[in-house]
Amino acid sequence: MVNLALKNIEPLLCGMFAADIKGGRPSIAPEKLLRAMLLQIFYSIRSECS
């Protein structure tokens, strides 16, 4: 589901993603950052089964 959602918003993210014009260090792709944030959220949810 996440991959499909990220693919759907990819054109929007590409428009906001800064190009590496000045020769500096490349940025982390927004899709990877969003995926990492979701993993953090999912793994921080405590289980109700104890």
NULUMTOR-90504 format. One record per atom (N, C-alpha, C, O): residue in three letters; x, y, z. Coordinates in pm, whole numbers, padded with zeros to 5 digits, always signed. Layout:
# residues N
AlaXYZ ...
# end
This chain:
# residues 50
Met+00082-00120+00000 Met+00000+00000+00000 Met+00086+00126+00000 Met+00056+00223-00069 Val+00193+00122+00078 Val+00280+00239+00087 Val+00347+00267-00048 Val+00354+00382-00092 Asn+00397+00163-00112 Asn+00463+00181-00242 Asn+00368+00242-00344 Asn+00407+00330-00420 Leu+00243+00196-00346 Leu+00144+00249-00439 Leu+00114+00396-00408 Leu+00105+00478-00500 Ala+00098+00428-00281 Ala+00069+00566-00242 Ala+00186+00658-00279 Ala+00165+00769-00328 Leu+00309+00612-00255 Leu+00425+00694-00287 Leu+00440+00711-00438 Leu+00482+00817-00485 Lys+00405+00609-00514 Lys+00412+00620-00660 Lys+00309+00721-00711 Lys+00334+00793-00808 Asn+00192+00727-00645 Asn+00088+00821-00686 Asn+00126+00966-00658 Asn+00087+01055-00733 Ile+00203+00991-00551 Ile+00240+01129-00519 Ile+00381+01163-00569 Ile+00432+01271-00541 Glu+00444+01072-00643 Glu+00579+01095-00694 Glu+00590+01222-00780 Glu+00687+01296-00763 Pro+00495+01251-00871 Pro+00508+01375-00950 Pro+00506+01501-00862 Pro+00579+01597-00889 Leu+00426+01500-00758 Leu+00421+01614-00666 Leu+00553+01629-00592 Leu+00605+01740-00577 Leu+00607+01517-00547 Leu+00734+01521-00474 Leu+00849+01563-00564 Leu+00939+01635-00520 Cys+00850+01519-00689 Cys+00957+01556-00783 Cys+00958+01706-00807 Cys+01064+01765-00827 Gly+00842+01767-00807 Gly+00834+01911-00827 Gly+00893+01988-00710 Gly+00943+02099-00728 Met+00886+01931-00590 Met+00938+01998-00471 Met+01083+01959-00441 Met+01149+02026-00361 Phe+01132+01853-00502 Phe+01265+01802-00474 Phe+01369+01892-00539 Phe+01367+01912-00661 Ala+01459+01946-00461 Ala+01559+02040-00512 Ala+01662+01968-00598 Ala+01713+01862-00561 Ala+01693+02027-00711 Ala+01796+01971-00798 Ala+01933+02002-00741 Ala+01953+02104-00675 Asp+02026+01915-00768 Asp+02163+01932-00720 Asp+02242+02015-00821 Asp+02324+01961-00895 Ile+02216+02146-00824 Ile+02276+02234-00923 Ile+02415+02281-00879 Ile+02507+02292-00960 Lys+02429+02309-00752 Lys+02552+02369-00702 Lys+02663+02268-00677 Lys+02773+02307-00637 Gly+02639+02141-00700 Gly+02743+02040-00683 Gly+02762+01996-00540 Gly+02863+01934-00507 Gly+02667+02027-00455 Gly+02677+01986-00315 Gly+02637+01840-00297 Gly+02618+01766-00393 Arg+02626+01803-00174 Arg+02587+01666-00142 Arg+02440+01644-00179 Arg+02356+01727-00145 Pro+02407+01535-00247 Pro+02267+01512-00286 Pro+02178+01487-00164 Pro+02221+01430-00064 Ser+02055+01530-00176 Ser+01958+01512-00068 Ser+01904+01370-00068 Ser+01918+01296-00165 Ile+01841+01333+00043 Ile+01773+01204+00052 Ile+01638+01218-00016 Ile+01568+01317+00006 Ala+01602+01121-00097 Ala+01474+01126-00169 Ala+01358+01133-00070 Ala+01358+01061+00030 Pro+01258+01218-00097 Pro+01144+01231-00006 Pro+01070+01099+00015 Pro+01016+01075+00124 Glu+01066+01014-00087 Glu+00997+00886-00074 Glu+01064+00800+00034 Glu+00995+00733+00112 Lys+01196+00802+00037 Lys+01269+00723+00138 Lys+01246+00779+00278 Lys+01233+00703+00374 Leu+01241+00912+00289 Leu+01215+00972+00419 Leu+01076+00939+00470 Leu+01058+00906+00587 Leu+00976+00947+00383 Leu+00839+00914+00422 Leu+00827+00767+00464 Leu+00760+00735+00562 Arg+00892+00679+00388 Arg+00889+00535+00421 Arg+00955+00510+00556 Arg+00905+00430+00635 Ala+01066+00576+00583 Ala+01136+00560+00712 Ala+01050+00611+00827 Ala+01045+00549+00934 Met+00982+00724+00806 Met+00895+00778+00911 Met+00779+00683+00941 Met+00742+00664+01057 Leu+00722+00624+00837 Leu+00613+00528+00858 Leu+00661+00406+00936 Leu+00591+00358+01024 Leu+00779+00357+00904 Leu+00834+00243+00978 Leu+00853+00278+01125 Leu+00823+00197+01213 Gln+00903+00397+01152 Gln+00919+00441+01290 Gln+00785+00442+01363 Gln+00775+00397+01477 Ile+00684+00495+01298 Ile+00552+00503+01359 Ile+00495+00365+01385 Ile+00444+00338+01493 Phe+00504+00277+01285 Phe+00447+00143+01300 Phe+00517+00062+01409 Phe+00452-00014+01482 Tyr+00648+00076+01421 Tyr+00720+00001+01522 Tyr+00709+00061+01661 Tyr+00742-00006+01759 Ser+00663+00185+01672 Ser+00648+00247+01804 Ser+00509+00225+01863 Ser+00486+00257+01980 Ile+00415+00170+01785 Ile+00281+00141+01835 Ile+00288+00016+01922 Ile+00334-00089+01877 Arg+00244+00029+02043 Arg+00248-00085+02136 Arg+00131-00178+02109 Arg+00022-00134+02072 Ser+00155-00304+02128 Ser+00052-00404+02107 Ser-00042-00407+02228 Ser+00001-00387+02341 Glu-00169-00430+02203 Glu-00267-00441+02309 Glu-00275-00583+02364 Glu-00340-00606+02466 Cys-00210-00676+02298 Cys-00213-00817+02341 Cys-00098-00842+02437 Cys+00018-00846+02396 Ser-00130-00858+02563 Ser-00025-00886+02663 Ser-00077-00983+02765 Ser-00004-01020+02857 
# end
